[in-house]
Amino acid sequence: MHNPNTVQRLYRFYIDGFRRMTVGKSLWKIIFIKLLIMFGVLKLFFFQDFLGTHFTTDQQRADYVLSELTKTTQANISIKGGAEE
């Protein structure tokens, strides 16, 4: 597999396969459109920029994220009855 000829043959195999696709091209278009909707459109409506709107500096954002992460960890430790060994 480390032979450059083998890598080149694999590359040509896949490129040739994608060129000769008929149904596959339509499926790839559908996949691309779905990804565009999922990551492009839904991000605008459901994933607001919480850190950017609530904090002004990177240090404030980092402190908030750290406090949220450690708060979750501390809650899990207190539920289990202390730190595990």
Residue pairs with C-beta under 8 A, 6 or more apart in sequence:
1 7
18 24
21 28
51 61
51 64
51 65
54 64
55 61
55 64
77 83
